[in-house]
Amino acid sequence: MPYTCRDVCGFIDEYAPPEFALEGDPIGLHLGSFGQEVGRLFLALELTPVTMREAMDFRPDMILVHHTPFFQPLMRLLEDQGHDRIVLELIRRGIALFAAHTNLDCVKGGVSDALAERLGLGDTAILQVLSKDVTEAGIGRVGCLDEPVRLEDFAARVKQALGAASVRYCGERGSKVRKVAVCGGAGAYLMTEALSLGADTYVTADVKHHEGAEAVEMGLNLIDGGHFATEAPVMPVLADWLRGKMPELAIGVSTVSGDPFSAIT
């Protein structure tokens, strides 16, 4: 019995329940039909020209992304616009597109849990729960290292563990890192929460100058690992879970970097 798009959507929703998405977040099936057959599924953090080429080489019937091209309403689709061209190519090829965004951020086993595991954090807890009524999911995680390390050594560990082109950090050189908060993607707005939960260091992305200065004043070490690098670890985790649920489905995961930035080191 072949899988349908509805089957695949159901399993994705089981892993990252839609009710955990933040209000107004466009998630779910964005292209295709629930009834179409799916024999090949490809996972990518987002579709850029380079990840799109990789996806097309895999010949998927359906693609699962974290960042959807439909985050903002599309007013037109033009062949000479790179973003539009990707959507048009999916339509031409009849490829279904599904997005799991903030629901995948918030759920246990999601973006920040995968990041925390990649960095070797144990005994993790949620940094900011969704609400007073939903405490089993939320943004960010906080946990502890087995042994304290120097800030600059931990920053180097972050770079290596995430395969990031570069990382930025601020804080007192030589200070010890033991309790670490993490938030994949742009999470600097949770610095106060990280400090209140006893974190001495916070790993996130897209940190602005004034946010770095504020962290220093607060006495919180801050490491910017990059948006793509801090979110990408969840994709192979989700792929492995889906393989367990749908063993006859061919599942591919992007292995190329979708980070638009390059670094000179």
C-alpha positions in Angstrom: 0.0 0.0 0.0 1.7 3.3 -1.1 1.7 6.2 1.3 -0.4 9.3 0.5 0.5 12.9 1.2 -2.2 12.7 4.0 -0.3 9.8 5.6 3.0 11.7 5.6 1.3 14.9 6.9 -0.3 12.9 9.7 3.1 11.5 10.9 4.8 14.9 10.7 1.9 16.4 12.8 2.3 13.5 15.3 6.0 14.5 15.8 5.4 18.3 15.8 1.7 18.9 16.7 0.2 21.9 14.9 -1.2 23.3 18.2 2.3 24.0 19.3 2.8 26.5 16.5 2.8 30.2 17.5 -0.2 32.2 16.5 -0.3 33.2 12.8 2.6 30.9 11.8 1.9 29.4 8.4 2.5 25.6 8.8 1.1 22.5 7.2 0.6 21.5 3.5 1.3 24.5 1.2 1.4 22.8 -2.2 0.0 19.6 -3.5 -3.0 17.3 -2.7 -3.6 15.2 0.4 -4.5 12.3 -1.9 -1.4 12.2 -4.0 0.9 9.3 -3.6 4.3 9.8 -2.0 7.1 7.4 -2.4 10.0 9.8 -1.9 10.3 12.5 0.8 13.0 15.1 1.1 13.8 17.2 4.1 15.6 20.6 4.1 15.7 23.5 6.5 14.6 25.7 3.6 14.7 25.7 -0.2 17.4 27.9 -1.7 18.8 27.4 -5.2 21.5 25.1 -3.9 19.2 23.0 -1.7 16.6 22.9 -4.5 19.1 21.4 -6.9 20.0 18.8 -4.3 16.3 18.1 -3.8 15.6 17.7 -7.5 18.5 15.2 -7.8 16.6 13.1 -5.1 13.4 13.2 -7.3 11.0 13.7 -4.4 7.2 13.5 -4.5 7.1 15.7 -1.3 9.4 18.1 0.5 9.3 19.0 4.2 10.8 22.3 5.2 11.2 24.4 8.3 11.2 27.8 6.6 8.4 27.9 4.0 8.5 30.2 0.9 4.9 31.0 1.8 5.8 32.7 5.1 4.6 36.0 3.6 1.6 36.0 1.2 2.7 35.6 -2.5 1.1 38.4 -4.6 2.6 37.2 -7.9 4.9 34.4 -9.2 7.5 35.5 -11.7 10.0 33.3 -13.5 12.9 35.9 -13.1 12.6 36.0 -9.3 14.6 33.3 -7.6 12.2 32.8 -4.7 9.2 32.6 -7.1 11.1 30.3 -9.5 11.5 27.7 -6.8 7.7 27.7 -6.1 6.9 27.5 -9.8 9.3 24.5 -10.2 7.6 22.6 -7.4 4.2 23.3 -9.0 5.4 22.2 -12.5 6.8 18.9 -11.1 3.8 18.2 -8.9 5.8 18.1 -5.7 3.9 18.6 -2.5 5.4 21.0 0.1 4.9 20.8 3.8 6.2 23.2 6.5 6.8 22.6 10.2 8.0 25.8 11.7 7.4 27.0 15.3 5.6 23.8 16.1 9.0 22.0 15.4 10.8 24.7 17.4 8.6 24.1 20.5 8.0 20.4 20.6 10.1 18.0 22.7 12.6 16.6 20.3 12.4 19.6 18.1 14.9 22.3 17.0 16.3 23.3 20.4 16.4 19.8 21.8 18.4 18.7 18.8 20.7 21.7 19.3 21.2 20.9 23.0 22.0 17.3 22.2 24.5 18.3 19.5 26.3 20.5 22.1 26.4 17.8 24.8 23.9 19.3 27.2 22.2 17.1 29.8 19.2 17.4 32.1 17.5 19.9 29.9 14.4 21.9 30.6 12.3 24.3 28.5 13.5 27.9 28.5 10.1 29.5 27.9 7.0 27.4 28.0 4.2 28.0 25.5 1.7 29.1 28.1 0.5 28.5 31.6 -1.8 25.8 30.1 0.8 24.2 27.8 4.0 23.5 29.8 5.2 20.5 27.9 6.4 22.5 24.9 8.1 25.8 24.4 10.9 27.9 23.0 14.5 27.1 23.8 16.2 24.7 26.3 18.6 25.0 29.2 20.9 22.2 30.4 24.3 21.5 31.8 27.7 20.3 30.5 29.3 17.3 32.1 32.3 19.4 33.0 32.9 23.2 32.9 35.0 24.6 30.1 36.4 28.0 29.2 34.1 30.2 27.2 36.5 30.4 24.2 36.8 26.6 24.2 33.1 26.2 24.3 32.6 28.7 21.4 35.1 26.6 19.4 33.1 23.5 20.3 29.9 25.1 19.1 31.5 25.9 15.8 32.8 22.4 15.3 29.6 20.6 16.5 27.4 22.6 14.2 29.7 22.7 11.2 29.3 26.5 11.2 31.5 28.6 9.1 32.1 30.9 12.0 30.6 31.8 15.4 30.6 35.1 17.4 30.7 35.3 21.1 30.8 37.9 23.9 31.7 37.5 27.5 34.7 37.4 29.8 37.5 35.3 28.2 38.5 32.5 30.4 35.2 32.4 32.3 33.7 29.0 32.9 30.8 27.6 31.0 28.6 25.0 32.8 24.9 25.8 32.5 23.9 26.6 28.9 20.7 27.9 27.4 20.1 27.3 23.7 17.5 28.5 21.2 17.8 27.6 17.5 17.3 30.6 15.3 16.8 34.2 16.4 16.4 33.9 20.2 18.3 36.9 21.8 15.0 38.1 23.1 15.1 35.3 25.7 18.4 36.4 27.4 16.6 37.4 30.6 14.9 34.1 30.8 18.2 32.3 30.3 19.8 34.3 33.1 16.8 33.7 35.4 17.2 30.0 35.0 20.8 30.1 36.0 22.4 29.9 32.6 25.9 31.4 32.4 26.0 31.0 28.6 23.4 31.3 25.9 23.7 29.9 22.4 21.4 31.3 19.7 21.6 33.3 16.4 21.1 36.6 14.7 22.4 38.6 17.6 22.5 42.4 17.2 25.2 44.6 18.5 23.1 46.1 21.3 22.0 42.7 22.4 25.6 41.6 22.7 26.3 44.7 24.8 23.3 44.0 26.9 24.4 40.4 27.5 27.8 41.6 28.7 26.2 44.0 31.1 24.0 41.2 32.4 27.0 39.0 33.0 25.7 36.4 30.4 28.0 34.8 27.9 26.4 35.0 24.5 27.3 32.8 21.5 25.9 33.4 18.0 26.1 30.2 16.0 24.2 31.4 13.0 20.6 30.9 12.1 21.0 28.0 9.7 23.6 26.2 11.8 21.6 26.3 15.0 18.4 24.9 13.4 19.8 22.4 10.9 20.5 19.6 13.5 16.8 18.8 13.8 16.4 17.6 10.2 18.3 14.3 10.5 16.6 13.7 13.8 13.1 14.1 12.3 14.1 12.1 9.3 15.1 9.1 11.5 11.8 9.3 13.3 9.8 9.3 10.1 11.8 6.4 8.8 10.7 4.4 11.8 7.1 5.3 11.1 7.2 4.8 7.3 9.9 2.2 6.6 8.9 1.8 2.9 9.2 5.5 2.2 12.5 6.7 0.7 13.6 9.7 2.8 16.4 12.0 1.9 17.9 14.9 4.0 19.8 17.9 2.7 23.5 17.7 3.3 24.5 21.0 1.7 24.5 24.3 3.6 21.6 26.5 3.0 23.3 29.3 4.9 23.3 32.4 2.7 26.4 33.8 4.5 30.1 32.9 3.9 32.8 33.7 6.4 36.4 34.8 6.1 38.4 33.2 8.9 
